[in-house]
Amino acid sequence: MAFLRTISTPRLLALIAAGVVIAAGGTAIAVAASTGGPVPQAESLAQAVRGALTAPAITGISARISFTNNLISSDDLGQVSSPLLSGASGRLWLSTNHQLLRLELQGDNGDAQVVIDGDSFWVYDPSSNTVYRGELPAETAGHVQSASRHGWTAYAPLPKPAANQDAIPSLAQIQNEITSLSKHLNLSGAIPGDVAGQPTYSVRVSPQHDGGLLGAAEIAVDAVHGVPLQFSVYATGDSSPVLELTATDISYGPVAASYFAVTPPAGAKVVSVTVPGGGSTSKLAHHFVLVDPATLAGLPRRSVRLLSWDGSAAALVTYGQNLGGIAVIEQTAPSTAAASSAQSSRHQELELPTVQINGVTADELDTALGTMIRFTRSGVAYTVLGSVPPAAAKAAARGL
Protein backbone atom coordinates (compact mmCIF):
# COMPACT_ATOMS: atom_id res chain seq x y z
CA MET A 1 0.00 0.00 0.00
CA ALA A 2 1.33 3.43 -0.95
CA PHE A 3 2.20 5.91 1.79
CA LEU A 4 2.93 9.63 1.70
CA ARG A 5 6.33 11.09 0.98
CA THR A 6 7.38 14.65 0.19
CA ILE A 7 8.61 15.87 -3.19
CA SER A 8 10.04 19.32 -3.83
CA THR A 9 8.04 21.84 -5.78
CA PRO A 10 11.00 22.62 -8.09
CA ARG A 11 11.22 18.97 -9.14
CA LEU A 12 7.56 18.89 -10.09
CA LEU A 13 7.63 22.28 -11.79
CA ALA A 14 10.60 21.17 -13.84
CA LEU A 15 8.38 18.54 -15.44
CA ILE A 16 5.57 20.94 -16.34
CA ALA A 17 7.56 24.09 -17.22
CA ALA A 18 7.89 23.07 -20.89
CA GLY A 19 4.16 22.48 -21.08
CA VAL A 20 3.49 25.96 -19.77
CA VAL A 21 5.79 27.40 -22.43
CA ILE A 22 3.92 25.56 -25.18
CA ALA A 23 0.56 26.68 -23.83
CA ALA A 24 1.76 30.27 -23.59
CA GLY A 25 3.22 30.16 -27.07
CA GLY A 26 0.08 28.76 -28.65
CA THR A 27 -1.97 31.31 -26.66
CA ALA A 28 -5.09 29.07 -26.68
CA ILE A 29 -7.54 26.12 -27.44
CA ALA A 30 -11.34 25.55 -26.60
CA VAL A 31 -14.94 25.54 -27.76
CA ALA A 32 -16.01 28.99 -26.73
CA ALA A 33 -18.80 29.40 -24.23
CA SER A 34 -20.82 32.49 -25.05
CA THR A 35 -19.93 35.62 -23.11
CA GLY A 36 -22.55 37.81 -24.73
CA GLY A 37 -20.20 39.16 -27.41
CA PRO A 38 -20.63 39.09 -31.18
CA VAL A 39 -20.87 35.66 -32.81
CA PRO A 40 -19.77 35.11 -36.45
CA GLN A 41 -21.94 33.46 -39.08
CA ALA A 42 -21.64 29.70 -39.61
CA GLU A 43 -18.81 28.56 -41.90
CA SER A 44 -17.07 25.33 -42.76
CA LEU A 45 -13.85 24.50 -40.93
CA ALA A 46 -11.84 25.06 -44.12
CA GLN A 47 -13.41 28.51 -44.58
CA ALA A 48 -12.70 29.41 -40.96
CA VAL A 49 -9.06 28.32 -41.30
CA ARG A 50 -8.55 30.33 -44.47
CA GLY A 51 -10.19 33.32 -42.87
CA ALA A 52 -7.68 33.14 -40.01
CA LEU A 53 -4.77 32.92 -42.43
CA THR A 54 -5.92 35.86 -44.53
CA ALA A 55 -6.67 38.14 -41.57
CA PRO A 56 -4.76 41.44 -41.45
CA ALA A 57 -1.40 41.29 -39.72
CA ILE A 58 -1.51 42.35 -36.05
CA THR A 59 0.93 44.81 -34.48
CA GLY A 60 0.91 43.44 -30.94
CA ILE A 61 -1.37 42.04 -28.26
CA SER A 62 -2.25 43.05 -24.70
CA ALA A 63 -4.60 40.72 -22.86
CA ARG A 64 -5.91 39.69 -19.49
CA ILE A 65 -5.91 35.92 -19.12
CA SER A 66 -7.07 33.10 -16.91
CA PHE A 67 -5.05 29.90 -16.44
CA THR A 68 -6.73 26.76 -15.09
CA ASN A 69 -4.64 23.81 -13.86
CA ASN A 70 -6.51 20.82 -12.44
CA LEU A 71 -3.77 18.28 -13.11
CA ILE A 72 -2.97 17.76 -9.45
CA SER A 73 -5.55 17.36 -6.69
CA SER A 74 -5.70 19.91 -3.88
CA ASP A 75 -4.88 17.09 -1.43
CA ASP A 76 -1.52 16.55 -3.14
CA LEU A 77 -0.81 20.28 -3.36
CA GLY A 78 -1.17 20.67 0.42
CA GLN A 79 0.36 23.98 1.50
CA VAL A 80 2.12 24.57 -1.83
CA SER A 81 0.98 27.85 -3.38
CA SER A 82 2.13 28.29 -6.97
CA PRO A 83 0.08 29.85 -9.80
CA LEU A 84 1.76 27.39 -12.17
CA LEU A 85 0.37 24.45 -10.22
CA SER A 86 -2.99 25.70 -9.01
CA GLY A 87 -3.94 28.17 -11.74
CA ALA A 88 -4.38 31.94 -11.59
CA SER A 89 -5.40 35.02 -13.49
CA GLY A 90 -2.85 37.27 -15.13
CA ARG A 91 -1.77 39.18 -18.22
CA LEU A 92 -0.18 38.48 -21.60
CA TRP A 93 1.73 40.67 -24.06
CA LEU A 94 3.02 40.02 -27.59
CA SER A 95 5.50 42.49 -29.09
CA THR A 96 4.96 44.37 -32.32
CA ASN A 97 7.58 42.26 -34.14
CA HIS A 98 6.13 39.06 -32.59
CA GLN A 99 9.54 38.05 -31.22
CA LEU A 100 8.71 38.62 -27.55
CA LEU A 101 5.89 37.04 -25.61
CA ARG A 102 5.37 37.50 -21.87
CA LEU A 103 2.80 35.76 -19.71
CA GLU A 104 2.36 36.76 -16.07
CA LEU A 105 0.33 34.73 -13.56
CA GLN A 106 -0.44 36.50 -10.32
CA GLY A 107 -0.12 34.52 -7.07
CA ASP A 108 -0.37 35.22 -3.35
CA ASN A 109 3.36 34.60 -2.87
CA GLY A 110 4.56 36.38 -6.00
CA ASP A 111 3.95 36.35 -9.74
CA ALA A 112 4.97 33.55 -12.07
CA GLN A 113 6.50 34.64 -15.36
CA VAL A 114 6.78 32.90 -18.74
CA VAL A 115 8.90 34.75 -21.30
CA ILE A 116 9.65 33.63 -24.86
CA ASP A 117 12.32 35.63 -26.69
CA GLY A 118 12.80 34.38 -30.23
CA ASP A 119 14.13 30.85 -29.86
CA SER A 120 14.71 30.90 -26.08
CA PHE A 121 12.48 30.92 -23.01
CA TRP A 122 12.52 31.23 -19.24
CA VAL A 123 9.90 30.34 -16.65
CA TYR A 124 9.97 31.73 -13.10
CA ASP A 125 8.18 30.01 -10.21
CA PRO A 126 7.84 32.28 -7.15
CA SER A 127 6.97 29.48 -4.71
CA SER A 128 10.40 27.87 -5.15
CA ASN A 129 12.25 31.00 -6.35
CA THR A 130 13.46 29.00 -9.34
CA VAL A 131 14.04 29.98 -12.96
CA TYR A 132 13.91 27.39 -15.74
CA ARG A 133 15.82 28.46 -18.86
CA GLY A 134 16.05 26.73 -22.21
CA GLU A 135 16.00 26.87 -25.98
CA LEU A 136 12.99 26.02 -28.10
CA PRO A 137 13.44 23.12 -30.54
CA ALA A 138 14.80 24.28 -33.90
CA GLU A 139 11.60 23.33 -35.72
CA THR A 140 9.54 25.29 -33.21
CA ALA A 141 11.75 28.36 -33.49
CA GLY A 142 11.38 28.22 -37.27
CA HIS A 143 7.65 27.92 -36.87
CA VAL A 144 7.68 31.06 -34.74
CA GLN A 145 9.37 32.97 -37.55
CA SER A 146 7.12 31.69 -40.32
CA ALA A 147 3.87 32.00 -38.39
CA SER A 148 4.48 35.35 -36.73
CA ARG A 149 2.39 37.32 -39.21
CA HIS A 150 -0.79 36.48 -37.32
CA GLY A 151 0.67 36.25 -33.84
CA TRP A 152 1.02 32.45 -33.81
CA THR A 153 4.06 32.30 -31.58
CA ALA A 154 4.42 28.55 -31.21
CA TYR A 155 2.69 25.33 -32.25
CA ALA A 156 -0.01 26.96 -34.38
CA PRO A 157 -2.64 24.34 -35.33
CA LEU A 158 -3.13 25.83 -38.79
CA PRO A 159 -1.08 25.68 -42.02
CA LYS A 160 1.84 28.11 -41.94
CA PRO A 161 1.05 31.49 -43.54
CA ALA A 162 3.51 32.51 -46.21
CA ALA A 163 5.30 35.80 -46.76
CA ASN A 164 2.78 36.98 -49.32
CA GLN A 165 -0.98 36.65 -49.56
CA ASP A 166 -0.96 34.73 -52.87
CA ALA A 167 1.03 31.84 -51.31
CA ILE A 168 -1.54 31.17 -48.59
CA PRO A 169 -3.14 27.75 -49.18
CA SER A 170 -6.31 27.74 -51.22
CA LEU A 171 -9.63 26.62 -49.78
CA ALA A 172 -9.28 23.30 -51.62
CA GLN A 173 -5.76 22.75 -50.26
CA ILE A 174 -6.91 23.45 -46.72
CA GLN A 175 -9.84 21.07 -47.12
CA ASN A 176 -7.44 18.37 -48.34
CA GLU A 177 -5.31 18.86 -45.22
CA ILE A 178 -8.40 18.62 -43.00
CA THR A 179 -9.48 15.44 -44.78
CA SER A 180 -6.02 13.96 -44.23
CA LEU A 181 -6.06 14.88 -40.53
CA SER A 182 -9.51 13.33 -40.17
CA LYS A 183 -7.98 9.92 -40.83
CA HIS A 184 -6.20 10.16 -37.48
CA LEU A 185 -8.19 12.73 -35.47
CA ASN A 186 -11.81 13.47 -34.75
CA LEU A 187 -12.55 17.07 -35.76
CA SER A 188 -15.69 18.93 -34.75
CA GLY A 189 -15.87 21.54 -37.50
CA ALA A 190 -15.98 25.31 -36.93
CA ILE A 191 -18.31 26.28 -34.06
CA PRO A 192 -19.31 29.97 -33.91
CA GLY A 193 -18.95 31.59 -30.48
CA ASP A 194 -17.17 34.39 -28.66
CA VAL A 195 -14.26 34.77 -26.26
CA ALA A 196 -13.16 37.98 -24.51
CA GLY A 197 -15.82 39.89 -26.41
CA GLN A 198 -14.42 38.79 -29.78
CA PRO A 199 -16.23 36.61 -32.37
CA THR A 200 -14.55 33.20 -32.62
CA TYR A 201 -14.61 29.91 -34.46
CA SER A 202 -13.78 26.90 -32.30
CA VAL A 203 -12.86 23.32 -33.10
CA ARG A 204 -12.61 20.27 -30.87
CA VAL A 205 -9.92 17.69 -31.64
CA SER A 206 -9.71 14.20 -30.15
CA PRO A 207 -7.47 11.21 -30.95
CA GLN A 208 -8.96 8.25 -32.77
CA HIS A 209 -6.47 5.85 -31.18
CA ASP A 210 -3.39 5.78 -28.94
CA GLY A 211 -4.61 8.86 -27.09
CA GLY A 212 -3.60 7.72 -23.63
CA LEU A 213 -5.61 9.59 -20.99
CA LEU A 214 -6.11 12.60 -23.26
CA GLY A 215 -9.76 13.04 -24.14
CA ALA A 216 -9.71 16.12 -26.35
CA ALA A 217 -8.23 19.54 -27.01
CA GLU A 218 -10.18 22.57 -28.17
CA ILE A 219 -9.20 25.86 -29.77
CA ALA A 220 -11.07 29.14 -30.25
CA VAL A 221 -9.68 31.59 -32.82
CA ASP A 222 -10.64 35.23 -33.29
CA ALA A 223 -12.75 35.27 -36.47
CA VAL A 224 -11.58 38.78 -37.40
CA HIS A 225 -7.91 38.84 -36.39
CA GLY A 226 -7.01 35.14 -36.80
CA VAL A 227 -5.50 34.96 -33.30
CA PRO A 228 -6.12 32.04 -30.89
CA LEU A 229 -7.93 33.22 -27.76
CA GLN A 230 -8.45 30.05 -25.74
CA PHE A 231 -6.76 26.69 -25.24
CA SER A 232 -8.28 23.77 -23.31
CA VAL A 233 -7.22 20.18 -22.67
CA TYR A 234 -9.63 17.52 -21.42
CA ALA A 235 -8.96 14.15 -19.83
CA THR A 236 -10.84 11.09 -21.02
CA GLY A 237 -14.37 11.05 -19.63
CA ASP A 238 -14.10 14.52 -18.07
CA SER A 239 -16.34 17.38 -19.26
CA SER A 240 -14.31 20.05 -17.43
CA PRO A 241 -10.89 21.11 -18.75
CA VAL A 242 -7.80 19.86 -16.95
CA LEU A 243 -5.72 22.68 -18.42
CA GLU A 244 -7.04 25.89 -19.90
CA LEU A 245 -5.50 29.20 -20.93
CA THR A 246 -8.06 31.78 -22.05
CA ALA A 247 -8.16 35.49 -22.77
CA THR A 248 -10.76 37.34 -20.73
CA ASP A 249 -10.03 40.73 -22.31
CA ILE A 250 -7.85 41.56 -25.33
CA SER A 251 -6.73 44.56 -27.36
CA TYR A 252 -4.68 44.67 -30.55
CA GLY A 253 -1.98 47.25 -31.22
CA PRO A 254 1.65 48.17 -30.47
CA VAL A 255 2.95 47.22 -27.01
CA ALA A 256 5.52 49.39 -25.22
CA ALA A 257 8.97 47.81 -24.79
CA SER A 258 8.74 48.40 -21.03
CA TYR A 259 6.27 45.52 -20.69
CA PHE A 260 9.02 43.10 -21.76
CA ALA A 261 11.73 44.64 -19.57
CA VAL A 262 11.43 41.94 -16.94
CA THR A 263 14.13 39.70 -15.49
CA PRO A 264 14.07 36.97 -12.83
CA PRO A 265 14.99 37.95 -9.25
CA ALA A 266 18.74 38.15 -8.76
CA GLY A 267 18.78 35.49 -6.03
CA ALA A 268 16.66 32.91 -7.86
CA LYS A 269 18.01 29.43 -8.47
CA VAL A 270 18.57 28.82 -12.19
CA VAL A 271 17.89 25.45 -13.82
CA SER A 272 18.99 25.02 -17.44
CA VAL A 273 16.75 22.87 -19.59
CA THR A 274 17.98 21.39 -22.86
CA VAL A 275 15.47 19.79 -25.18
CA PRO A 276 16.18 16.30 -26.58
CA GLY A 277 18.77 16.25 -29.33
CA GLY A 278 20.91 13.88 -31.30
CA GLY A 279 24.30 12.50 -30.50
CA SER A 280 25.72 9.16 -29.52
CA THR A 281 24.67 7.64 -26.22
CA SER A 282 28.30 6.56 -25.79
CA LYS A 283 28.81 10.06 -24.37
CA LEU A 284 26.95 8.82 -21.30
CA ALA A 285 29.48 6.08 -20.63
CA HIS A 286 31.51 8.05 -18.07
CA HIS A 287 28.30 9.19 -16.30
CA PHE A 288 26.20 6.01 -15.99
CA VAL A 289 25.21 2.85 -17.83
CA LEU A 290 22.08 3.44 -19.89
CA VAL A 291 19.20 1.04 -19.24
CA ASP A 292 17.11 0.80 -22.41
CA PRO A 293 15.45 -2.61 -22.87
CA ALA A 294 14.06 -3.39 -26.32
CA THR A 295 10.54 -3.50 -24.90
CA LEU A 296 8.98 -2.01 -21.80
CA ALA A 297 5.53 -2.88 -20.44
CA GLY A 298 4.84 -4.54 -23.78
CA LEU A 299 5.80 -1.45 -25.80
CA PRO A 300 8.69 -1.47 -28.31
CA ARG A 301 11.55 0.99 -27.88
CA ARG A 302 11.15 3.90 -30.33
CA SER A 303 14.10 6.21 -29.74
CA VAL A 304 17.05 7.07 -27.51
CA ARG A 305 18.16 10.71 -27.32
CA LEU A 306 20.68 12.68 -25.31
CA LEU A 307 19.57 15.65 -23.28
CA SER A 308 20.86 17.82 -20.46
CA TRP A 309 19.26 18.84 -17.19
CA ASP A 310 20.89 21.64 -15.26
CA GLY A 311 24.23 20.85 -16.88
CA SER A 312 24.14 17.09 -16.22
CA ALA A 313 24.15 14.49 -18.97
CA ALA A 314 20.92 12.54 -19.32
CA ALA A 315 19.01 10.42 -21.80
CA LEU A 316 15.42 10.19 -22.98
CA VAL A 317 14.20 6.74 -24.03
CA THR A 318 10.72 6.45 -25.56
CA TYR A 319 8.51 3.38 -25.91
CA GLY A 320 5.38 2.91 -28.00
CA GLN A 321 3.99 5.74 -30.07
CA ASN A 322 1.61 8.66 -29.90
CA LEU A 323 0.08 9.61 -26.56
CA GLY A 324 -0.23 5.99 -25.50
CA GLY A 325 3.54 5.69 -25.24
CA ILE A 326 5.88 5.93 -22.26
CA ALA A 327 9.04 8.01 -21.80
CA VAL A 328 11.95 7.26 -19.48
CA ILE A 329 14.44 9.94 -18.42
CA GLU A 330 17.74 8.68 -16.97
CA GLN A 331 20.31 10.93 -15.33
CA THR A 332 23.02 10.88 -12.71
CA ALA A 333 21.47 11.11 -9.26
CA PRO A 334 22.66 13.99 -7.03
CA SER A 335 25.22 13.16 -4.39
CA THR A 336 24.04 12.45 -0.86
CA ALA A 337 25.41 15.80 0.30
CA ALA A 338 23.68 17.68 -2.52
CA ALA A 339 20.40 15.89 -1.93
CA SER A 340 20.60 16.65 1.78
CA SER A 341 21.31 20.32 1.07
CA ALA A 342 18.40 20.52 -1.34
CA GLN A 343 16.11 18.89 1.22
CA SER A 344 17.07 21.38 3.93
CA SER A 345 16.53 24.37 1.63
CA ARG A 346 13.02 23.42 0.60
CA HIS A 347 10.36 25.83 1.72
CA GLN A 348 7.37 23.97 0.31
CA GLU A 349 6.87 20.36 -0.61
CA LEU A 350 4.19 18.18 -2.13
CA GLU A 351 3.19 15.10 -0.24
CA LEU A 352 2.92 12.25 -2.71
CA PRO A 353 2.24 8.53 -2.36
CA THR A 354 5.18 6.18 -2.75
CA VAL A 355 5.37 2.72 -4.28
CA GLN A 356 7.95 -0.04 -4.22
CA ILE A 357 9.81 -0.59 -7.50
CA ASN A 358 11.93 -3.74 -7.29
CA GLY A 359 12.77 -3.05 -3.66
CA VAL A 360 13.36 0.70 -4.12
CA THR A 361 11.00 3.38 -2.82
CA ALA A 362 9.66 5.58 -5.61
CA ASP A 363 7.58 8.77 -5.72
CA GLU A 364 4.31 8.46 -7.63
CA LEU A 365 2.41 11.41 -9.10
CA ASP A 366 -0.99 10.41 -10.49
CA THR A 367 -2.67 13.16 -12.56
CA ALA A 368 -5.73 13.40 -14.78
CA LEU A 369 -3.57 13.23 -17.91
CA GLY A 370 -0.92 10.74 -16.87
CA THR A 371 1.43 9.29 -14.29
CA MET A 372 4.99 10.01 -13.19
CA ILE A 373 7.14 7.61 -11.19
CA ARG A 374 10.62 8.60 -10.04
CA PHE A 375 13.21 6.52 -8.20
CA THR A 376 16.96 6.24 -7.75
CA ARG A 377 18.98 3.05 -8.10
CA SER A 378 22.75 2.56 -8.15
CA GLY A 379 23.45 6.26 -8.55
CA VAL A 380 21.02 6.77 -11.45
CA ALA A 381 17.73 8.68 -11.20
CA TYR A 382 14.89 7.26 -13.32
CA THR A 383 11.73 9.19 -14.22
CA VAL A 384 8.95 7.28 -15.96
CA LEU A 385 6.31 9.43 -17.65
CA GLY A 386 3.25 8.58 -19.69
CA SER A 387 -0.35 9.47 -20.42
CA VAL A 388 -1.21 6.13 -18.84
CA PRO A 389 -2.84 4.87 -15.62
CA PRO A 390 -0.61 4.26 -12.57
CA ALA A 391 -0.63 0.49 -13.11
CA ALA A 392 0.94 0.86 -16.57
CA ALA A 393 3.56 3.32 -15.32
CA LYS A 394 4.50 1.03 -12.44
CA ALA A 395 4.81 -1.93 -14.80
CA ALA A 396 7.18 0.10 -16.97
CA ALA A 397 9.26 1.21 -13.97
CA ARG A 398 9.61 -2.37 -12.79
CA GLY A 399 10.88 -3.37 -16.24
CA LEU A 400 13.95 -1.13 -15.99
C-alpha positions in Angstrom: 0.0 0.0 0.0 1.3 3.4 -0.9 2.2 5.9 1.8 2.9 9.6 1.7 6.3 11.1 1.0 7.4 14.6 0.2 8.6 15.9 -3.2 10.0 19.3 -3.8 8.0 21.8 -5.8 11.0 22.6 -8.1 11.2 19.0 -9.1 7.6 18.9 -10.1 7.6 22.3 -11.8 10.6 21.2 -13.8 8.4 18.5 -15.4 5.6 20.9 -16.3 7.6 24.1 -17.2 7.9 23.1 -20.9 4.2 22.5 -21.1 3.5 26.0 -19.8 5.8 27.4 -22.4 3.9 25.6 -25.2 0.6 26.7 -23.8 1.8 30.3 -23.6 3.2 30.2 -27.1 0.1 28.8 -28.7 -2.0 31.3 -26.7 -5.1 29.1 -26.7 -7.5 26.1 -27.4 -11.3 25.6 -26.6 -14.9 25.5 -27.8 -16.0 29.0 -26.7 -18.8 29.4 -24.2 -20.8 32.5 -25.1 -19.9 35.6 -23.1 -22.5 37.8 -24.7 -20.2 39.2 -27.4 -20.6 39.1 -31.2 -20.9 35.7 -32.8 -19.8 35.1 -36.4 -21.9 33.5 -39.1 -21.6 29.7 -39.6 -18.8 28.6 -41.9 -17.1 25.3 -42.8 -13.8 24.5 -40.9 -11.8 25.1 -44.1 -13.4 28.5 -44.6 -12.7 29.4 -41.0 -9.1 28.3 -41.3 -8.5 30.3 -44.5 -10.2 33.3 -42.9 -7.7 33.1 -40.0 -4.8 32.9 -42.4 -5.9 35.9 -44.5 -6.7 38.1 -41.6 -4.8 41.4 -41.5 -1.4 41.3 -39.7 -1.5 42.4 -36.1 0.9 44.8 -34.5 0.9 43.4 -30.9 -1.4 42.0 -28.3 -2.3 43.1 -24.7 -4.6 40.7 -22.9 -5.9 39.7 -19.5 -5.9 35.9 -19.1 -7.1 33.1 -16.9 -5.1 29.9 -16.4 -6.7 26.8 -15.1 -4.6 23.8 -13.9 -6.5 20.8 -12.4 -3.8 18.3 -13.1 -3.0 17.8 -9.4 -5.5 17.4 -6.7 -5.7 19.9 -3.9 -4.9 17.1 -1.4 -1.5 16.5 -3.1 -0.8 20.3 -3.4 -1.2 20.7 0.4 0.4 24.0 1.5 2.1 24.6 -1.8 1.0 27.9 -3.4 2.1 28.3 -7.0 0.1 29.9 -9.8 1.8 27.4 -12.2 0.4 24.4 -10.2 -3.0 25.7 -9.0 -3.9 28.2 -11.7 -4.4 31.9 -11.6 -5.4 35.0 -13.5 -2.9 37.3 -15.1 -1.8 39.2 -18.2 -0.2 38.5 -21.6 1.7 40.7 -24.1 3.0 40.0 -27.6 5.5 42.5 -29.1 5.0 44.4 -32.3 7.6 42.3 -34.1 6.1 39.1 -32.6 9.5 38.0 -31.2 8.7 38.6 -27.6 5.9 37.0 -25.6 5.4 37.5 -21.9 2.8 35.8 -19.7 2.4 36.8 -16.1 0.3 34.7 -13.6 -0.4 36.5 -10.3 -0.1 34.5 -7.1 -0.4 35.2 -3.4 3.4 34.6 -2.9 4.6 36.4 -6.0 4.0 36.4 -9.7 5.0 33.5 -12.1 6.5 34.6 -15.4 6.8 32.9 -18.7 8.9 34.8 -21.3 9.7 33.6 -24.9 12.3 35.6 -26.7 12.8 34.4 -30.2 14.1 30.8 -29.9 14.7 30.9 -26.1 12.5 30.9 -23.0 12.5 31.2 -19.2 9.9 30.3 -16.7 10.0 31.7 -13.1 8.2 30.0 -10.2 7.8 32.3 -7.1 7.0 29.5 -4.7 10.4 27.9 -5.2 12.2 31.0 -6.3 13.5 29.0 -9.3 14.0 30.0 -13.0 13.9 27.4 -15.7 15.8 28.5 -18.9 16.0 26.7 -22.2 16.0 26.9 -26.0 13.0 26.0 -28.1 13.4 23.1 -30.5 14.8 24.3 -33.9 11.6 23.3 -35.7 9.5 25.3 -33.2 11.7 28.4 -33.5 11.4 28.2 -37.3 7.6 27.9 -36.9 7.7 31.1 -34.7 9.4 33.0 -37.5 7.1 31.7 -40.3 3.9 32.0 -38.4 4.5 35.3 -36.7 2.4 37.3 -39.2 -0.8 36.5 -37.3 0.7 36.2 -33.8 1.0 32.5 -33.8 4.1 32.3 -31.6 4.4 28.5 -31.2 2.7 25.3 -32.3 0.0 27.0 -34.4 -2.6 24.3 -35.3 -3.1 25.8 -38.8 -1.1 25.7 -42.0 1.8 28.1 -41.9 1.0 31.5 -43.5 3.5 32.5 -46.2 5.3 35.8 -46.8 2.8 37.0 -49.3 -1.0 36.6 -49.6 -1.0 34.7 -52.9 1.0 31.8 -51.3 -1.5 31.2 -48.6 -3.1 27.7 -49.2 -6.3 27.7 -51.2 -9.6 26.6 -49.8 -9.3 23.3 -51.6 -5.8 22.8 -50.3 -6.9 23.5 -46.7 -9.8 21.1 -47.1 -7.4 18.4 -48.3 -5.3 18.9 -45.2 -8.4 18.6 -43.0 -9.5 15.4 -44.8 -6.0 14.0 -44.2 -6.1 14.9 -40.5 -9.5 13.3 -40.2 -8.0 9.9 -40.8 -6.2 10.2 -37.5 -8.2 12.7 -35.5 -11.8 13.5 -34.7 -12.5 17.1 -35.8 -15.7 18.9 -34.7 -15.9 21.5 -37.5 -16.0 25.3 -36.9 -18.3 26.3 -34.1 -19.3 30.0 -33.9 -19.0 31.6 -30.5 -17.2 34.4 -28.7 -14.3 34.8 -26.3 -13.2 38.0 -24.5 -15.8 39.9 -26.4 -14.4 38.8 -29.8 -16.2 36.6 -32.4 -14.6 33.2 -32.6 -14.6 29.9 -34.5 -13.8 26.9 -32.3 -12.9 23.3 -33.1 -12.6 20.3 -30.9 -9.9 17.7 -31.6 -9.7 14.2 -30.1 -7.5 11.2 -31.0 -9.0 8.3 -32.8 -6.5 5.8 -31.2 -3.4 5.8 -28.9 -4.6 8.9 -27.1 -3.6 7.7 -23.6 -5.6 9.6 -21.0 -6.1 12.6 -23.3 -9.8 13.0 -24.1 -9.7 16.1 -26.3 -8.2 19.5 -27.0 -10.2 22.6 -28.2 -9.2 25.9 -29.8 -11.1 29.1 -30.3 -9.7 31.6 -32.8 -10.6 35.2 -33.3 -12.7 35.3 -36.5 -11.6 38.8 -37.4 -7.9 38.8 -36.4 -7.0 35.1 -36.8 -5.5 35.0 -33.3 -6.1 32.0 -30.9 -7.9 33.2 -27.8 -8.4 30.1 -25.7 -6.8 26.7 -25.2 -8.3 23.8 -23.3 -7.2 20.2 -22.7 -9.6 17.5 -21.4 -9.0 14.2 -19.8 -10.8 11.1 -21.0 -14.4 11.1 -19.6 -14.1 14.5 -18.1 -16.3 17.4 -19.3 -14.3 20.0 -17.4 -10.9 21.1 -18.8 -7.8 19.9 -17.0 -5.7 22.7 -18.4 -7.0 25.9 -19.9 -5.5 29.2 -20.9 -8.1 31.8 -22.0 -8.2 35.5 -22.8 -10.8 37.3 -20.7 -10.0 40.7 -22.3 -7.8 41.6 -25.3 -6.7 44.6 -27.4 -4.7 44.7 -30.5 -2.0 47.2 -31.2 1.7 48.2 -30.5 2.9 47.2 -27.0 5.5 49.4 -25.2 9.0 47.8 -24.8 8.7 48.4 -21.0 6.3 45.5 -20.7 9.0 43.1 -21.8 11.7 44.6 -19.6 11.4 41.9 -16.9 14.1 39.7 -15.5 14.1 37.0 -12.8 15.0 37.9 -9.3 18.7 38.1 -8.8 18.8 35.5 -6.0 16.7 32.9 -7.9 18.0 29.4 -8.5 18.6 28.8 -12.2 17.9 25.4 -13.8 19.0 25.0 -17.4 16.7 22.9 -19.6 18.0 21.4 -22.9 15.5 19.8 -25.2 16.2 16.3 -26.6 18.8 16.2 -29.3 20.9 13.9 -31.3 24.3 12.5 -30.5 25.7 9.2 -29.5 24.7 7.6 -26.2 28.3 6.6 -25.8 28.8 10.1 -24.4 27.0 8.8 -21.3 29.5 6.1 -20.6 31.5 8.1 -18.1 28.3 9.2 -16.3 26.2 6.0 -16.0 25.2 2.8 -17.8 22.1 3.4 -19.9 19.2 1.0 -19.2 17.1 0.8 -22.4 15.5 -2.6 -22.9 14.1 -3.4 -26.3 10.5 -3.5 -24.9 9.0 -2.0 -21.8 5.5 -2.9 -20.4 4.8 -4.5 -23.8 5.8 -1.4 -25.8 8.7 -1.5 -28.3 11.6 1.0 -27.9 11.1 3.9 -30.3 14.1 6.2 -29.7 17.1 7.1 -27.5 18.2 10.7 -27.3 20.7 12.7 -25.3 19.6 15.7 -23.3 20.9 17.8 -20.5 19.3 18.8 -17.2 20.9 21.6 -15.3 24.2 20.8 -16.9 24.1 17.1 -16.2 24.1 14.5 -19.0 20.9 12.5 -19.3 19.0 10.4 -21.8 15.4 10.2 -23.0 14.2 6.7 -24.0 10.7 6.4 -25.6 8.5 3.4 -25.9 5.4 2.9 -28.0 4.0 5.7 -30.1 1.6 8.7 -29.9 0.1 9.6 -26.6 -0.2 6.0 -25.5 3.5 5.7 -25.2 5.9 5.9 -22.3 9.0 8.0 -21.8 12.0 7.3 -19.5 14.4 9.9 -18.4 17.7 8.7 -17.0 20.3 10.9 -15.3 23.0 10.9 -12.7 21.5 11.1 -9.3 22.7 14.0 -7.0 25.2 13.2 -4.4 24.0 12.4 -0.9 25.4 15.8 0.3 23.7 17.7 -2.5 20.4 15.9 -1.9 20.6 16.6 1.8 21.3 20.3 1.1 18.4 20.5 -1.3 16.1 18.9 1.2 17.1 21.4 3.9 16.5 24.4 1.6 13.0 23.4 0.6 10.4 25.8 1.7 7.4 24.0 0.3 6.9 20.4 -0.6 4.2 18.2 -2.1 3.2 15.1 -0.2 2.9 12.3 -2.7 2.2 8.5 -2.4 5.2 6.2 -2.7 5.4 2.7 -4.3 7.9 0.0 -4.2 9.8 -0.6 -7.5 11.9 -3.7 -7.3 12.8 -3.1 -3.7 13.4 0.7 -4.1 11.0 3.4 -2.8 9.7 5.6 -5.6 7.6 8.8 -5.7 4.3 8.5 -7.6 2.4 11.4 -9.1 -1.0 10.4 -10.5 -2.7 13.2 -12.6 -5.7 13.4 -14.8 -3.6 13.2 -17.9 -0.9 10.7 -16.9 1.4 9.3 -14.3 5.0 10.0 -13.2 7.1 7.6 -11.2 10.6 8.6 -10.0 13.2 6.5 -8.2 17.0 6.2 -7.7 19.0 3.0 -8.1 22.8 2.6 -8.2 23.4 6.3 -8.5 21.0 6.8 -11.5 17.7 8.7 -11.2 14.9 7.3 -13.3 11.7 9.2 -14.2 9.0 7.3 -16.0 6.3 9.4 -17.6 3.3 8.6 -19.7 -0.4 9.5 -20.4 -1.2 6.1 -18.8 -2.8 4.9 -15.6 -0.6 4.3 -12.6 -0.6 0.5 -13.1 0.9 0.9 -16.6 3.6 3.3 -15.3 4.5 1.0 -12.4 4.8 -1.9 -14.8 7.2 0.1 -17.0 9.3 1.2 -14.0 9.6 -2.4 -12.8 10.9 -3.4 -16.2 14.0 -1.1 -16.0 
